[in-house]
C-alpha cells in the first residue's frame, strides 16, 4: 500500500476535511498512485521495492440511472462470507479478505504455502439515496449493488430563463 504523502487539510474550525472531493490534490494523488502501481506491478514489486506475495485491488464500476446507483465489483476467488459491505449516508464501503492455502505432499517432501491479502474500497455517494432499500447480490465472483434514489430526488425541475 502506498503511503499518503499529502498533508492533512484542515478547515478554519480545525476539523479535517471528510469528503474526498473536498481535497484539491486527491485526483492528482490517485493518478500518481495508479501510474506507479502499474509500472511496478509488471515487475512483481510495489513502489517501495518489496515483493508482493499476494494482494489485489478489485475492479469497481459505478454508474447511475433515473432509478438507482449501480455498483459492480469483480472479486474473483472470494466467497460471500469474505466480503463486508457497509453503507453510510455519504459512502459505500466494500472490504474483503482473500486467503489461499496450498499444500503438496509427494515423494517424501511436503510443501505448504499460505498467502492472504485484504482490500478496502470506499465510494462517495450523493445525497438523496434510499438506504432502506439497498440490494446486494454476489454471484460467480461479482458483487452487484443497487442503491435506489429516494422518491422525487431525481425528478428535476425546469428553470425558466428571463430576458431583460
Secondary structure, 3 states (H helix, E strand, C coil): CCCCCCCCCECCCCCECCCHHHCCCHHHHHHHHHHHHHHHHCCCECCCCCECCCCCCCEEEEEECCCEEEEEEECCCCCHHHEEEEEECCEEEEEEEEEEEEEEEECCEEEEEEEEEEEEEEEECCCCECHHHCEEEEECCEEEEEEEECCCCCCCCCCCCCCC
